[in-house]
């Protein structure tokens, strides 16, 4: 028995490194241009636009997400990352654009159908279902439940067997995410980090092909961060594709195979995580185009005048009191 | 003071017609508000269209009793579809606005002069309950021991009413332990999360609205049959708010909460009313007239409910842990 487990573990480990290697190999010779075609894209986005009045929040010309990889979507605050996520998953309607998931058109498809197709997201502000127990949260994620039909729900024997199978699957996942001790607790009583774990585990109950995580690390204490990182890597090692939004660059560098950078609604650069932050376009987007250019003499003069004027105004205000 | 009368009316009110019909209305509200988080403030309209559906079918169209029941139920389902279709995709508040307005529209149409021939204006309709009492298995007479007795008509309607309450509770019990009920409760917590897990939230909210509306409409039938008449003003907004009070009193999202809530609500109202009016008549409360007893009993019961919300916010059956995480 123990020999069997250990051999299973080693084989699991080899597939792990295989998957990582495969993902990296796929990205090896790609150009660093925004919208570069990938060898085997699971998600292909074309011309997605979303405007709020006069503000164009999202304007993505073309982007592809490689199957079986972990792709990070980064960008300064207000770059439109979450809005873009909302368009793709059907939580908001795009003004224009097409996108396909596994070759199937997903534009204008309502959110629940997007999830059923295998594209499941989590939220920036964690949405644990507070007054349901942890186990009920998990069970809810399972698809094709017979007992979710009104008439069959009235006949417990029609769904009991499936419910048991779902429970077993849920408990396996809870054990993996170390939430099994909390199974009967209300989800509202969990800590912020545990809620993030629960939300991710619940998304896995859907058996997705593409997992979209919106800031999985926001508000998680450092002790849990490592375990969350491990779980995200696990997703790829089990053959899923991960697309995530994150601000923490250490995390992006640690787990992602490819990085896409958004700024002001558009995709401005793509590249591998170790070099992307030295890309001139990315530095410009985060810090401004002229952040390291020396100031000219007239500009210095101008600044000095402004400072003096402000000081004088302040003194005047003081004396008037 | 006549304590026998006070006690007998109070005890009888615990299982009386009023308790039954408000229990049914409250079971419906509990499905909407307690389990799904839908703010339906138009429950009175569901009761109204059912009561009037039955009354108009029998008296105006001259069709049999069972057809009337069918029309009433269909009217309740139709009302749910009409109210839900435009509002259930929007935020929760919109359903509240639309349902309270729709309930008033329904009541005003029933009492309008324009449709006097059909709905009978503010006098309402009567004379449609014969088909129901023809089915009465109890021979004419009084049933019970001493003062705890009911006539054959009252016994029949109470029996039917309590069977309907039991059936409704059974259905709620079965549904809320099933995956279907789990989706409803999850929608109450956060509908976007439920959507992200592949459930058609709109469809579930609609099913909930229809189910709760239909169960509430049973209360409308009970009213019409017990009093052998329907009047528009019985189905006013205060009926809906009584039902809400009952749900909160009994404990929201609990199967038996609305039933126990309704019993306590009516026992309290009848008891306070009995004691006050007897005391006024006997001259124990010199500063009050017997006309003032009606409003004062509502003030006292209202006070009691406020105290309940302060000291036991989860209601009689509620789980305190469950209401502790109100994240909104």
Interface residues (C-beta under 8 A of the other chain):
Chain A: X89 X91 X110 X111 X112 X113 X115 X116 X120 X121 X122 X123 X127 X128 X129 X130 X131 X132 X136 X137 X139 X140 X141 X143 X145 X146 X147 X148 X149 X150 X153 X154 X156 X159 X163 X186 X188 X189 X199 X202 X203 X205 X206
Chain B: X171 X174 X175 X177 X178 X179 X180 X181 X182 X183 X185 X186 X188 X189 X190 X192 X193 X194 X195 X196 X197 X198 X199 X200 X201 X207 X211 X321 X322 X323 X324 X325 X327
